[in-house]
Amino acid sequence: MLLKILLIIAVIAVIYFFFIKKSTPLTKERHDNKKRKDDEETMIECATCGTYISTSEAIVSSGKFYCSTECRDKA
């Protein structure tokens, strides 16, 4: 009787470690990779003052990138 109970516990443990436990780190890794891609932005240099800014914050005028309207007006 005790041997049957230990055998059932061993089978459940094997199933848990081989199938259930391995899927958790993979999902976390995929989530972390997606988060890193969302956080990444390309940095570019202002054509006037040389300050590096992200492309989402840059002001584009005549094919050049500027950090502010003041730098754009100077050029």
Biopython code that builds the backbone (N, CA, C, O; Angstrom):
import numpy as np
from Bio.PDB.StructureBuilder import StructureBuilder

atoms = [
    (1, "MET", "N", (0.823, -1.202, 0.000)),
    (1, "MET", "CA", (0.000, 0.000, 0.000)),
    (1, "MET", "C", (0.863, 1.259, 0.000)),
    (1, "MET", "O", (0.612, 2.195, -0.759)),
    (2, "LEU", "N", (1.869, 1.271, 0.850)),
    (2, "LEU", "CA", (2.765, 2.426, 0.943)),
    (2, "LEU", "C", (3.556, 2.592, -0.349)),
    (2, "LEU", "O", (3.815, 3.717, -0.777)),
    (3, "LEU", "N", (3.933, 1.503, -0.960)),
    (3, "LEU", "CA", (4.669, 1.535, -2.219)),
    (3, "LEU", "C", (3.824, 2.149, -3.338)),
    (3, "LEU", "O", (4.350, 2.893, -4.166)),
    (4, "LYS", "N", (2.540, 1.854, -3.373)),
    (4, "LYS", "CA", (1.645, 2.421, -4.379)),
    (4, "LYS", "C", (1.521, 3.931, -4.213)),
    (4, "LYS", "O", (1.526, 4.669, -5.198)),
    (5, "ILE", "N", (1.409, 4.387, -2.976)),
    (5, "ILE", "CA", (1.285, 5.825, -2.700)),
    (5, "ILE", "C", (2.570, 6.547, -3.117)),
    (5, "ILE", "O", (2.504, 7.615, -3.725)),
    (6, "LEU", "N", (3.738, 5.976, -2.797)),
    (6, "LEU", "CA", (5.005, 6.585, -3.183)),
    (6, "LEU", "C", (5.171, 6.604, -4.699)),
    (6, "LEU", "O", (5.706, 7.565, -5.252)),
    (7, "LEU", "N", (4.724, 5.567, -5.365)),
    (7, "LEU", "CA", (4.793, 5.508, -6.815)),
    (7, "LEU", "C", (3.906, 6.580, -7.456)),
    (7, "LEU", "O", (4.313, 7.219, -8.426)),
    (8, "ILE", "N", (2.724, 6.776, -6.929)),
    (8, "ILE", "CA", (1.816, 7.809, -7.449)),
    (8, "ILE", "C", (2.414, 9.198, -7.235)),
    (8, "ILE", "O", (2.355, 10.042, -8.128)),
    (9, "ILE", "N", (2.988, 9.438, -6.062)),
    (9, "ILE", "CA", (3.623, 10.735, -5.782)),
    (9, "ILE", "C", (4.802, 10.960, -6.724)),
    (9, "ILE", "O", (4.999, 12.073, -7.211)),
    (10, "ALA", "N", (5.583, 9.921, -6.983)),
    (10, "ALA", "CA", (6.725, 10.040, -7.888)),
    (10, "ALA", "C", (6.269, 10.367, -9.308)),
    (10, "ALA", "O", (6.884, 11.201, -9.972)),
    (11, "VAL", "N", (5.214, 9.732, -9.778)),
    (11, "VAL", "CA", (4.697, 10.001, -11.119)),
    (11, "VAL", "C", (4.196, 11.441, -11.214)),
    (11, "VAL", "O", (4.453, 12.125, -12.204)),
    (12, "ILE", "N", (3.492, 11.895, -10.201)),
    (12, "ILE", "CA", (2.999, 13.277, -10.195)),
    (12, "ILE", "C", (4.164, 14.261, -10.192)),
    (12, "ILE", "O", (4.122, 15.277, -10.887)),
    (13, "ALA", "N", (5.205, 13.966, -9.413)),
    (13, "ALA", "CA", (6.377, 14.842, -9.357)),
    (13, "ALA", "C", (7.082, 14.899, -10.708)),
    (13, "ALA", "O", (7.498, 15.974, -11.138)),
    (14, "VAL", "N", (7.221, 13.777, -11.374)),
    (14, "VAL", "CA", (7.870, 13.746, -12.685)),
    (14, "VAL", "C", (7.071, 14.553, -13.694)),
    (14, "VAL", "O", (7.643, 15.329, -14.459)),
    (15, "ILE", "N", (5.772, 14.383, -13.704)),
    (15, "ILE", "CA", (4.920, 15.142, -14.615)),
    (15, "ILE", "C", (5.045, 16.634, -14.328)),
    (15, "ILE", "O", (5.130, 17.434, -15.260)),
    (16, "TYR", "N", (5.058, 17.012, -13.088)),
    (16, "TYR", "CA", (5.174, 18.420, -12.711)),
    (16, "TYR", "C", (6.504, 19.006, -13.183)),
    (16, "TYR", "O", (6.524, 20.064, -13.813)),
    (17, "PHE", "N", (7.606, 18.333, -12.887)),
    (17, "PHE", "CA", (8.920, 18.881, -13.217)),
    (17, "PHE", "C", (9.215, 18.889, -14.716)),
    (17, "PHE", "O", (9.924, 19.776, -15.192)),
    (18, "PHE", "N", (8.694, 17.932, -15.460)),
    (18, "PHE", "CA", (8.987, 17.889, -16.885)),
    (18, "PHE", "C", (8.050, 18.738, -17.733)),
    (18, "PHE", "O", (8.455, 19.217, -18.792)),
    (19, "PHE", "N", (6.829, 18.936, -17.303)),
    (19, "PHE", "CA", (5.877, 19.640, -18.154)),
    (19, "PHE", "C", (5.438, 20.988, -17.601)),
    (19, "PHE", "O", (5.455, 21.981, -18.328)),
    (20, "ILE", "N", (5.058, 21.045, -16.372)),
    (20, "ILE", "CA", (4.494, 22.269, -15.812)),
    (20, "ILE", "C", (5.580, 23.270, -15.436)),
    (20, "ILE", "O", (5.458, 24.449, -15.768)),
    (21, "LYS", "N", (6.612, 22.849, -14.770)),
    (21, "LYS", "CA", (7.635, 23.757, -14.289)),
    (21, "LYS", "C", (8.444, 24.362, -15.433)),
    (21, "LYS", "O", (8.878, 25.508, -15.311)),
    (22, "LYS", "N", (8.664, 23.662, -16.523)),
    (22, "LYS", "CA", (9.437, 24.193, -17.636)),
    (22, "LYS", "C", (8.690, 25.272, -18.402)),
    (22, "LYS", "O", (9.325, 26.146, -18.992)),
    (23, "SER", "N", (7.386, 25.243, -18.412)),
    (23, "SER", "CA", (6.638, 26.230, -19.182)),
    (23, "SER", "C", (6.642, 27.603, -18.531)),
    (23, "SER", "O", (6.491, 28.604, -19.233)),
    (24, "THR", "N", (6.807, 27.688, -17.245)),
    (24, "THR", "CA", (6.791, 28.973, -16.560)),
    (24, "THR", "C", (7.976, 29.858, -16.941)),
    (24, "THR", "O", (7.748, 31.024, -17.263)),
    (25, "PRO", "N", (9.227, 29.389, -16.929)),
    (25, "PRO", "CA", (10.331, 30.268, -17.327)),
    (25, "PRO", "C", (10.247, 30.704, -18.787)),
    (25, "PRO", "O", (10.652, 31.821, -19.110)),
    (26, "LEU", "N", (9.739, 29.866, -19.664)),
    (26, "LEU", "CA", (9.621, 30.246, -21.058)),
    (26, "LEU", "C", (8.657, 31.402, -21.232)),
    (26, "LEU", "O", (8.926, 32.321, -22.007)),
    (27, "THR", "N", (7.551, 31.372, -20.531)),
    (27, "THR", "CA", (6.589, 32.464, -20.645)),
    (27, "THR", "C", (7.179, 33.742, -20.083)),
    (27, "THR", "O", (6.975, 34.816, -20.649)),
    (28, "LYS", "N", (7.900, 33.648, -18.990)),
    (28, "LYS", "CA", (8.522, 34.827, -18.403)),
    (28, "LYS", "C", (9.587, 35.375, -19.340)),
    (28, "LYS", "O", (9.709, 36.592, -19.485)),
    (29, "GLU", "N", (10.362, 34.502, -19.979)),
    (29, "GLU", "CA", (11.405, 34.941, -20.901)),
    (29, "GLU", "C", (10.797, 35.658, -22.097)),
    (29, "GLU", "O", (11.321, 36.681, -22.536)),
    (30, "ARG", "N", (9.715, 35.143, -22.620)),
    (30, "ARG", "CA", (9.043, 35.805, -23.741)),
    (30, "ARG", "C", (8.514, 37.163, -23.330)),
    (30, "ARG", "O", (8.598, 38.121, -24.098)),
    (31, "HIS", "N", (7.977, 37.254, -22.139)),
    (31, "HIS", "CA", (7.458, 38.530, -21.648)),
    (31, "HIS", "C", (8.591, 39.540, -21.484)),
    (31, "HIS", "O", (8.434, 40.710, -21.833)),
    (32, "ASP", "N", (9.740, 39.091, -20.953)),
    (32, "ASP", "CA", (10.884, 39.979, -20.769)),
    (32, "ASP", "C", (11.428, 40.457, -22.104)),
    (32, "ASP", "O", (11.793, 41.625, -22.237)),
    (33, "ASN", "N", (11.488, 39.571, -23.102)),
    (33, "ASN", "CA", (11.969, 39.965, -24.420)),
    (33, "ASN", "C", (11.053, 40.994, -25.055)),
    (33, "ASN", "O", (11.527, 41.942, -25.681)),
    (34, "LYS", "N", (9.757, 40.822, -24.905)),
    (34, "LYS", "CA", (8.804, 41.779, -25.468)),
    (34, "LYS", "C", (8.955, 43.129, -24.779)),
    (34, "LYS", "O", (8.899, 44.171, -25.432)),
    (35, "LYS", "N", (9.145, 43.112, -23.475)),
    (35, "LYS", "CA", (9.311, 44.356, -22.730)),
    (35, "LYS", "C", (10.578, 45.084, -23.167)),
    (35, "LYS", "O", (10.569, 46.307, -23.307)),
    (36, "ARG", "N", (11.672, 44.346, -23.385)),
    (36, "ARG", "CA", (12.916, 44.968, -23.824)),
    (36, "ARG", "C", (12.748, 45.619, -25.185)),
    (36, "ARG", "O", (13.271, 46.710, -25.413)),
    (37, "LYS", "N", (12.028, 44.975, -26.093)),
    (37, "LYS", "CA", (11.837, 45.539, -27.420)),
    (37, "LYS", "C", (11.005, 46.811, -27.352)),
    (37, "LYS", "O", (11.245, 47.749, -28.112)),
    (38, "ASP", "N", (10.033, 46.851, -26.453)),
    (38, "ASP", "CA", (9.214, 48.045, -26.304)),
    (38, "ASP", "C", (10.014, 49.197, -25.711)),
    (38, "ASP", "O", (9.755, 50.357, -26.031)),
    (39, "ASP", "N", (10.984, 48.894, -24.849)),
    (39, "ASP", "CA", (11.778, 49.926, -24.194)),
    (39, "ASP", "C", (12.864, 50.496, -25.087)),
    (39, "ASP", "O", (13.338, 51.607, -24.848)),
    (40, "GLU", "N", (13.265, 49.760, -26.105)),
    (40, "GLU", "CA", (14.347, 50.206, -26.965)),
    (40, "GLU", "C", (13.868, 51.295, -27.915)),
    (40, "GLU", "O", (12.804, 51.184, -28.525)),
    (41, "GLU", "N", (14.678, 52.355, -28.031)),
    (41, "GLU", "CA", (14.422, 53.401, -29.003)),
    (41, "GLU", "C", (15.745, 53.797, -29.628)),
    (41, "GLU", "O", (16.795, 53.682, -28.995)),
    (42, "THR", "N", (15.700, 54.256, -30.851)),
    (42, "THR", "CA", (16.907, 54.690, -31.532)),
    (42, "THR", "C", (17.230, 56.115, -31.111)),
    (42, "THR", "O", (16.365, 56.992, -31.110)),
    (43, "MET", "N", (18.489, 56.329, -30.754)),
    (43, "MET", "CA", (18.949, 57.659, -30.369)),
    (43, "MET", "C", (19.631, 58.297, -31.572)),
    (43, "MET", "O", (20.409, 57.649, -32.271)),
    (44, "ILE", "N", (19.333, 59.573, -31.806)),
    (44, "ILE", "CA", (19.932, 60.301, -32.921)),
    (44, "ILE", "C", (20.519, 61.602, -32.400)),
    (44, "ILE", "O", (20.169, 62.067, -31.315)),
    (45, "GLU", "N", (21.413, 62.182, -33.185)),
    (45, "GLU", "CA", (22.109, 63.394, -32.780)),
    (45, "GLU", "C", (21.422, 64.615, -33.384)),
    (45, "GLU", "O", (21.037, 64.607, -34.553)),
    (46, "CYS", "N", (21.273, 65.654, -32.583)),
    (46, "CYS", "CA", (20.702, 66.917, -33.059)),
    (46, "CYS", "C", (21.668, 67.510, -34.075)),
    (46, "CYS", "O", (22.878, 67.523, -33.847)),
    (47, "ALA", "N", (21.145, 68.001, -35.194)),
    (47, "ALA", "CA", (21.982, 68.546, -36.258)),
    (47, "ALA", "C", (22.670, 69.838, -35.842)),
    (47, "ALA", "O", (23.695, 70.191, -36.425)),
    (48, "THR", "N", (22.148, 70.550, -34.861)),
    (48, "THR", "CA", (22.728, 71.827, -34.463)),
    (48, "THR", "C", (23.665, 71.709, -33.264)),
    (48, "THR", "O", (24.831, 72.094, -33.351)),
    (49, "CYS", "N", (23.167, 71.182, -32.151)),
    (49, "CYS", "CA", (23.956, 71.194, -30.918)),
    (49, "CYS", "C", (24.629, 69.867, -30.604)),
    (49, "CYS", "O", (25.498, 69.826, -29.733)),
    (50, "GLY", "N", (24.262, 68.777, -31.277)),
    (50, "GLY", "CA", (24.911, 67.489, -31.063)),
    (50, "GLY", "C", (24.354, 66.686, -29.907)),
    (50, "GLY", "O", (24.916, 65.645, -29.568)),
    (51, "THR", "N", (23.278, 67.126, -29.291)),
    (51, "THR", "CA", (22.656, 66.384, -28.203)),
    (51, "THR", "C", (21.954, 65.152, -28.753)),
    (51, "THR", "O", (21.310, 65.214, -29.801)),
    (52, "TYR", "N", (22.079, 64.035, -28.047)),
    (52, "TYR", "CA", (21.397, 62.811, -28.472)),
    (52, "TYR", "C", (19.990, 62.774, -27.891)),
    (52, "TYR", "O", (19.789, 62.990, -26.695)),
    (53, "ILE", "N", (19.019, 62.496, -28.758)),
    (53, "ILE", "CA", (17.613, 62.418, -28.356)),
    (53, "ILE", "C", (16.984, 61.201, -29.022)),
    (53, "ILE", "O", (17.496, 60.699, -30.023)),
    (54, "SER", "N", (15.876, 60.731, -28.466)),
    (54, "SER", "CA", (15.187, 59.590, -29.068)),
    (54, "SER", "C", (14.413, 60.047, -30.297)),
    (54, "SER", "O", (14.037, 61.213, -30.418)),
    (55, "THR", "N", (14.185, 59.118, -31.193)),
    (55, "THR", "CA", (13.492, 59.465, -32.429)),
    (55, "THR", "C", (12.052, 59.898, -32.173)),
    (55, "THR", "O", (11.484, 60.659, -32.957)),
    (56, "SER", "N", (11.465, 59.423, -31.090)),
    (56, "SER", "CA", (10.088, 59.816, -30.804)),
    (56, "SER", "C", (9.992, 61.258, -30.312)),
    (56, "SER", "O", (8.935, 61.879, -30.432)),
    (57, "GLU", "N", (11.079, 61.800, -29.759)),
    (57, "GLU", "CA", (11.074, 63.184, -29.249)),
    (57, "GLU", "C", (11.673, 64.176, -30.243)),
    (57, "GLU", "O", (11.570, 65.385, -30.035)),
    (58, "ALA", "N", (12.287, 63.698, -31.305)),
    (58, "ALA", "CA", (12.993, 64.564, -32.243)),
    (58, "ALA", "C", (12.025, 65.349, -33.115)),
    (58, "ALA", "O", (10.908, 64.914, -33.393)),
    (59, "ILE", "N", (12.490, 66.518, -33.536)),
    (59, "ILE", "CA", (11.759, 67.357, -34.478)),
    (59, "ILE", "C", (12.471, 67.224, -35.822)),
    (59, "ILE", "O", (13.674, 67.469, -35.918)),
    (60, "VAL", "N", (11.728, 66.836, -36.856)),
    (60, "VAL", "CA", (12.322, 66.616, -38.176)),
    (60, "VAL", "C", (11.978, 67.794, -39.071)),
    (60, "VAL", "O", (10.819, 68.190, -39.197)),
    (61, "SER", "N", (13.020, 68.344, -39.690)),
    (61, "SER", "CA", (12.820, 69.449, -40.616)),
    (61, "SER", "C", (13.861, 69.336, -41.718)),
    (61, "SER", "O", (15.058, 69.273, -41.438)),
    (62, "SER", "N", (13.422, 69.308, -42.947)),
    (62, "SER", "CA", (14.301, 69.186, -44.123)),
    (62, "SER", "C", (15.206, 67.960, -44.038)),
    (62, "SER", "O", (16.362, 68.009, -44.458)),
    (63, "GLY", "N", (14.698, 66.889, -43.509)),
    (63, "GLY", "CA", (15.457, 65.649, -43.427)),
    (63, "GLY", "C", (16.485, 65.611, -42.314)),
    (63, "GLY", "O", (17.256, 64.655, -42.235)),
    (64, "LYS", "N", (16.525, 66.612, -41.454)),
    (64, "LYS", "CA", (17.466, 66.643, -40.334)),
    (64, "LYS", "C", (16.680, 66.568, -39.028)),
    (64, "LYS", "O", (15.518, 66.969, -38.959)),
    (65, "PHE", "N", (17.340, 66.046, -37.997)),
    (65, "PHE", "CA", (16.704, 65.880, -36.699)),
    (65, "PHE", "C", (17.209, 66.940, -35.734)),
    (65, "PHE", "O", (18.406, 67.219, -35.662)),
    (66, "TYR", "N", (16.268, 67.530, -34.989)),
    (66, "TYR", "CA", (16.614, 68.569, -34.018)),
    (66, "TYR", "C", (16.014, 68.216, -32.665)),
    (66, "TYR", "O", (14.991, 67.537, -32.583)),
    (67, "CYS", "N", (16.679, 68.695, -31.582)),
    (67, "CYS", "CA", (16.200, 68.385, -30.240)),
    (67, "CYS", "C", (15.119, 69.358, -29.785)),
    (67, "CYS", "O", (14.322, 69.031, -28.907)),
    (68, "SER", "N", (15.085, 70.553, -30.375)),
    (68, "SER", "CA", (14.077, 71.537, -29.976)),
    (68, "SER", "C", (13.803, 72.481, -31.142)),
    (68, "SER", "O", (14.518, 72.487, -32.144)),
    (69, "THR", "N", (12.764, 73.266, -30.987)),
    (69, "THR", "CA", (12.451, 74.245, -32.031)),
    (69, "THR", "C", (13.510, 75.340, -32.078)),
    (69, "THR", "O", (13.734, 75.931, -33.135)),
    (70, "GLU", "N", (14.158, 75.618, -30.965)),
    (70, "GLU", "CA", (15.226, 76.626, -30.941)),
    (70, "GLU", "C", (16.401, 76.196, -31.818)),
    (70, "GLU", "O", (16.934, 76.997, -32.585)),
    (71, "CYS", "N", (16.806, 74.917, -31.699)),
    (71, "CYS", "CA", (17.890, 74.413, -32.531)),
    (71, "CYS", "C", (17.472, 74.383, -33.999)),
    (71, "CYS", "O", (18.286, 74.648, -34.884)),
    (72, "ARG", "N", (16.223, 74.065, -34.254)),
    (72, "ARG", "CA", (15.740, 74.049, -35.629)),
    (72, "ARG", "C", (15.780, 75.452, -36.220)),
    (72, "ARG", "O", (16.147, 75.624, -37.383)),
    (73, "ASP", "N", (15.401, 76.470, -35.422)),
    (73, "ASP", "CA", (15.393, 77.855, -35.923)),
    (73, "ASP", "C", (16.813, 78.387, -36.138)),
    (73, "ASP", "O", (17.028, 79.211, -37.026)),
    (74, "LYS", "N", (17.785, 77.929, -35.339)),
    (74, "LYS", "CA", (19.177, 78.355, -35.510)),
    (74, "LYS", "C", (19.751, 77.861, -36.824)),
    (74, "LYS", "O", (20.588, 78.526, -37.434)),
    (75, "ALA", "N", (19.303, 76.701, -37.255)),
    (75, "ALA", "CA", (19.895, 76.095, -38.469)),
    (75, "ALA", "C", (19.376, 76.700, -39.718)),
    (75, "ALA", "O", (19.776, 76.299, -40.811)),
]
sb = StructureBuilder()
sb.init_structure("model")
sb.init_model(0)
sb.init_chain("A")
sb.init_seg("    ")
for serial, (resi, resn, name, xyz) in enumerate(atoms, 1):
    if name == "N":
        sb.init_residue(resn, " ", resi, " ")
    sb.init_atom(name, np.array(xyz, "f"), 0.0, 1.0, " ", f" {name:<3s}", serial, name[0])
structure = sb.get_structure()
